[in-house]
Amino acid sequence: MGEAMACWMYQTQLDGVLGYCEIALNATKDKDVINIINESKRLGLIHKKKLDEFMKAESISPSDGYVQKPAINVDDVPNGVKQTEKDIVNTIQINLVTAFGLNASALSQCLRTDLQIIFFKIMTDVMIFGQSINILSEKRGWLRFPPTYHPN
């Protein structure tokens, strides 16, 4: 049951990420940010397909899936509801941290080698992609660091 639940949880998170990517594409004209969004979506679709295939072969019920959002003109989105490029990139970074955590937890509990390999590959993809986002964030001054801890 644990391995099936791990697949289902990550697949459900991917549904949210894929939907968010489509919404985010409607909020920016920044080429670098659009590239990050498209790469996030591309990786999400690859991971979703891999999990879909595994889950189908193992008779595990799939998640509800994500519903594609229509593309709209970025200028038609009011500024009061449009996320900034920094917000978009930070949200993608948080989703990567969540993905890594879900997959690390799943990997540590898996008994099946085939599923361990799937989760390990996803973690590797997430780390590599996360590094490219960190480079853009640092270049733009968006990389945020927690304050230094000074014990009393």
N, C-alpha and C positions, 0 to 999 in steps of 0.2 A: 504494500500500500504506500509506503514512504516514497519509493522511486516514482510511482505513478503520480503521486501528489506533487513531487518536485517538478516533473514534466509539466503538469497542469498549471502550477503556479507561475513558472517562467513563461509558458505560452500565454497565459492571461496577462502577464506584465507586458509581453511583446505586443499584444493587441492594443494596449493603452499607448505604448510607445509609437506604434505605427500610426495610430489615429492622431497623436500629438504632432508627429512629423508633418502630416498633411495640413494640420491647422497652422503650424509654424511657417510652412511654405507660403501661406497666405498673408504673412505678417512682415516679410522682409524683402528687400531688393539687394541686400548685401551679398555679393557673389561668394565670399568666403563662408558666410553663414549658410547660404543655400547649399554649398558643397558639403558642409558638415551635416546638415539636415538630410540631404540625399544619401550620404554615406551611412548615416544612422538608419535610415529606412531600408537601404540595400542590405545591410547586415541583419537587421531585424527580419526581413523577408527570408534571407538565407537560413537563419536560425529557426524561424517558424516552420519553414519547409522541412528541415531536418527533423525537428520534433514531431511535426505532423506525420511524417513517414514512419518514424519510430512508434509513435502512439497508435497509429492505424494498424501496424503490424502486430502490436501487442494487445489490440482490442481495448485501448484506453480511450475513453470518451474525450473528444477535443473540447477546447474552450469555445466560447460563443463566436470567436473571431472578431475582427475589427471591421467596421463599416467605412468604406472609402468616403472621404470628404470631397465635395466639389472644389475645384480650383476657382478662385475669384481674383479680381484685380486688387493688388495690395493697397492701392490708393483708396479703395472703397471701404476699407476697414477704418473706423474712427480711431484716432490716436488714443482716446481714453480706454479702449479695450485692446489695442494692439500691443503685444509684448515688444520690448526692445530687443535688439540683437543680443545684448548681454544676458537678458532674461532667458532667451531661447537657448543660448549656449549653456548657461548654468543649469537649466532644466534637463538638457540632454546629458550633461555631466552627472547630475544626480541620478538620472535613469541608468547610467553606466555603473555607478557605484552600487545601486540596487541590484542590477543584473549580475555584477560580479559576486556580490554577497549571496544572492540566491543560488548561483551556480556553484560557488565554493561550498556552501552548506550541502547542496545536493551531492556534489562530488565526494565529500567526506563521508556521506552516508550510503553511497551506492555499493552494492555488492556485485553488480554486473559490469564487466569490463567494457562492453560495447557502449553502455550508457555513460560510464566514466569518461570514455574518450569523447563523447559528444559534449559533455559538460566542460571538459578540459579545453576542447577546441573553442567553445564559446568564450570561456574565460580569456584565452589567448587573444581572440579577436577583440574582445572588450578592452584589454590592456593596450593593444597596439592602437586601436582607434582612440582611446582615451588620451594617449600621448599626443596625437595630432591635434586634439582639441586643446590640450594644455599649451601647446606651442602657440596656437591662435590666441588663446586667452591671455597668455603672457605678453604677446606682441601688442594686443589691444588694451592692456592694463586691466583686464577682467579677472585675472587669477586672484583668488582671495585666499588669504592665509588666516588661520585662527590666531588670536592674540597669544603672545608668549605667556606661559604660566610662571608666575612668581609666587612660590609658597611663602607664607608668613614666617 
